[in-house]
Amino acid sequence: MKQDKYIRQIALPQVGEQGQQKLHQARVLVIGAGGLGNAVLPYLASSGIGAIGIVDGDAVSLSNLHRQVLFAETDIGQPKADVAYKKLSAQFPETEITAYNAFLSGENALELFAGYDMIVDATDSIAIRYLINDACVLSKKPFVHASVYRFQFRVAVFNVGGSGTYRCLYPTPPKSVQNCAEAGVMPTTVALAGLFQCNEVLKYFLNIGELLTNEVMLFDVLQNQEERFKYQPKDHSFVTEAFFYESYQEVELTAFANVREDGLLLDVREVDELPELSIKNYLQLPLSELENNLADISREKPIYIFCQTGKRSKQAYQLLKQQKSDQVFCLIENAPEINKLISTDL
């Protein structure tokens, strides 16, 4: 680490050489390389954060340039994560920067989060915000949130040492929310929001000041007015692995008509559930017993899973995929529909 590069912040009593070393050892994952990400990323790197991950599957477009200052017109069409990686690596070679040229999803979130100490929500997607929250709860990772609406932005820090989560404020996703493209935004508003996020990250690793936990800071840039809203942490024990997989993991679906003759039809309902089915290559193994009986399931042939409503079959699908089973599918039809189909065939 080049100490002279950070001499101005090392001079602060709250930082010092020991604090600078803490920043050098810190690992931060930034979700989104758009407006917020373009404000967060350079200042994380410039302050000496040791490792930064950039997750974004989008490409640079002309409309990005007025608020995404890492990009130039010559970058249009190139992956944002890759461009940000090249620019930041050239300017801050002592920082380990990794580009993940992909969108965050239920398939990759937990694996990505495992390699970092803190997550920064720099997206403008409500759905991804809930994904970040729930993945952080499962991974026991803190995350810094910001959102922008026209001339206002809000910042909060979630999941720090038992503090509240995003779901404490917003238990369920709203039906519709305008994004920046629809509502409009000034580049300075986005930049300020990102800088506040970065500041919370630094305070967290340096253990200085007061973090925005269990409260939200709302700032109006037109009126230069700041408000803070406190909230009470709520129980989030419902965010389990099963809940996460059911909510976010992509499931490969197929129709009953496409089941191969040599395939296994795996029914994960309880044994007393109706209708009873009489099908070739059929195995009933309740979800509650599945994990302890995986050895009974052949991995050499395709597996087609179903249940009564579709919820348990998705959980079974994820369990089998975790066991490196490649040919696994969830049937579009559930037991009642399958019963009708086989009754018709008879």
N, C-alpha and C positions, 0 to 999 in steps of 0.2 A: 504493500500500500504506500503510495506517495504522499507522505504526511504534509509536505509543503503545499500540495494542491488544495488541502482543506484547512490551511492554517487560520483562515478567518473564522471558521466555525469552531475549530479546536480552541481558539482564544476565549470562547464563551465558557464561563465557569460551569454551566449546566451540561456542557459537552466534554471538553477536554480530550486528551488522548484516549482515555478509557472509553468514553462515549463514542468516539470515532471508530474505535475497534469494534464496538457493538454494532454500529451501522455496517461496517465491513463484513461482519459475520451474518448479517440479516439477509433473508431471501424473500422477495416480494413478487407475487404473481398479479399482473394487471390484466383484467378481462376487458378487452376493447382497446383498439388503437385509433379511436375516433377523436372527437373534440376533447373530451375529458382525458383520454389516454395521452393525447399530444401535450397536455399541460402537465400531467403527472409524471410521465416517463423521463423527460429531460432532467427534472429537478430531483427525482429519486436517484438517478445516475450521478448528477453533479454533486449531490451531498454525500456520496460514497457508499450507497447501498451495495453490498457485495455481489448479489445475484438478482437479476430481474428477468421474469418470464413475461412474454407478450403473447396473448391469445387473441387472434382475430382471423377469421376466414374470408374477410372482405378484400376488395381491391380498391385502389385509389381512384377517385372520380373527380371531375372538375369542380363539382359543388362542394367537395370536402375542403378545398384549399383555403377558403376564407377563415377557417377556424382550426385547421389541422396543419400547424406550421412546420411539422417535420417533413411534409411532402411538397413536391414541386410539380409543375406541369409535365415535366419529363418522366415523372413517376406514374402518371395516369395509366391504369390498367394493370399495374404491378401489385402483388399482395402487400397489404398494409404492414403486416407483421414483419415481412422480409425487409421492406424499405426502412422501417423504424429500427430494425436490428442493425442494418448497415450504417445508418447515420449515427446512432448512439454508440456503436462499437468503435467507430472511427474517432469520436470525440472523447469517449470514456473507456479506453482499452483495459483499464484495471477492473472494470465491472464485468462480471460474467453475465452476458445477455443471451437469452434463448428465445427464438421465434417459434411459435406454434401456429402454423398457417392452417388453422381450423377454427370452426365455431365451437364454443363451449356447448357440451351436451351431457345428457345423463350417461352416455357411454364413456366419456373421457374425464369428467369433472373430478371424481374422487381420486383417480390416478394422478392427475395434474396437481391437485391440492396437496397431495401427500409430500411433494418435494419442496414446499414453501412454508414460510412461517406466518405470512399474512397475505390476505387477498384484497385487491382493490377492484371494486365494482365501477368500471368506467364505461358502462353500456347505456343504451337508452331503450332497452327492451324489458318490459315488465316480466315476461315469462322467464327470461334469463336471470333476472334479479331474484326471483323465488328459487330458481335452481342454485344460484350462488349461496343464498341463505341456507338452504337445506343441506347442501354439500358441506358448507362450513360447520353446521351443527354436527353432522356425522363425523367430520374430520377434526372437530374441536379446533377450528381455526378462526381467528378474528377477521372481520372484514370492514373496510371503510366504504361507505356508500355516498354517492352524490347523485342528484337528479336536477335537471334544469327545465324551467318552463318560462319561456319568453324572458322577462327581465328579473326573474327570481331563481334562486337555487337553494337547495337544502343539502346539508351534510350531516352524517351521523356515523357512529362507530358501533358495530354490533358484535355480540358473542365474545366479549372479553371477560374472562373470569366469572362467568355466571351472569353477566349483564344481559339485557334484552336482545332480541333478534328482530329482524325485519318483520316477521310474522306477529310480533307483539304490537306493532303499529298497524299492520295491514294483514289480518289473518288469512284472507283469501284474495286472489287476483281480481281487480276490477274488470268489468266487461270490455271497456274501451278506454284508451288513453291516447292523447295526441303526442306524437314524437316531435323532435326538432324540425323535421322536414315539413310537418303539417302546421305546427304552431309558430315556427320562426324563432330565430335566436341570434343574438349578437356574439361575436367571437370573444369579446371581453368577459361576458357573463360566464361562458363555458370555461374560460381560462381561470377565472377567479375560483370557480367551484373546484376545478382540478387542483389548484394550488392549496386550497384548504384541505383537500383529501391528502395530498402529499405531506402537509404539515402534521396531520393526525398520525400518519405512518411514522414520521420521525419522532414525534412525541412518544409513541408507543414503544419503540425500540430503545429510546433514551430514558424512558421512564421519568419524564419531566412534564410539568404542567398538568392540566385537567383534560382528559379525553372526553369526547362527545358521546359518552355512553349513557343510556337511559334518558336521553334527550336528543332533540333534533334542532339544529340551528337553521333558521330560515333567513335568507338575506335578500333584500330588494335593492338592486343596484341603481334604480332610478331615484329612489328616495334616500339611499344610503342608510337604510333602517335594518337593524338586526333584531330578530325575535328568537326566543328559545322555548321549546315545548317539551316538558318532561312527560314521561310515560312510565307505567309500571311493567316490569318484566312479567311475562306470563309463561305458563308451562308449555314446553315444546317437546315433551317426551314422545309425542306422536310421530315425530320425525325419526322414524326407524329405517333400517336398511330396506325392509319390505315396503314401507311407504315410499321411499326414494325410488326404488326400482319400478314400482307400480306407476309412479307419477312421471318419471323422466326417461327410463330406459326404453330405447326403441326395441320393438318386438317384431320378429319376422312372421308375418301372417300368411296363411294359405287356406284355400277352400277345401272342404271335405272331398269334393269331387277330384281334387288333385293329389290325394293321398296315394302314395305308391303301394303296390300290392305287398311288398316286403316290409313296409313301414310299421312301426309300433304305434298303436293308438293308446296314449297314456291319459287315463282319467284320474284327475287329482281331487275328485269329490270324496266326501266321506262315504263309507260303505252303505249307509242307510238312506242315502239320497235317491230320489226318483227323478227321472225314469231309470229303470234297470235296462242295461243295454246288452245285446248279444251280437258281437262283431268279431270278425276274424282279426287275429293279431292284437288283441285287446288286453290291457293291463290296468287294473284299478289300484292305485297307490295314493292314498290321501296326502295332501300337501303337508299335513302335520307330521307324517311319517317319512316323507320323501328323503330328507337329508340323511337319515340313518339307514336308508335302504337303496342307496344309489348303485350299489354293487349288483342289484337285481336287474338293472336296466342295461341292455346291450348298447354299446356306442357305435357298433359297426353298421347299423341301419338307421334310416331317418326316424326321428321321434316326433309325433304329432300330439300336442297337449291340448286338453280341453277340460272344462269344469262346468258349473251351472250357469255362471254369469260372465265369465271371462277374467275376473280379478285374480283368482288363485292360479289360473293357468299362466298368467304373466309372471307371477312370482316364481312358479316352477320353472318357467323358461329361463329366468335369470339365474336360478340356482344351477341348472344344467349347463348353461353357458359358462358360468364360473368354473365348472369342472371340465372345461375344454371340450365340450361336446359340440361338434361343428354342425351336424345335420339335425337341428332342433327347430321346430316350428310351432306356433300357436294356431289352432284352427279358428277360422272366422266364426264358424258355427259352434255353439255350445251344446250341452247334452240334450236339451229339449228339441233343438233344431235337427241334431243328428238322428234322434229317435224318429222324427217325422220322415227324414230322408230314407232311412233304412226300412221303415214301415212301407213307404211308397214303393221301394224296390221289390219288396216281397210281394 
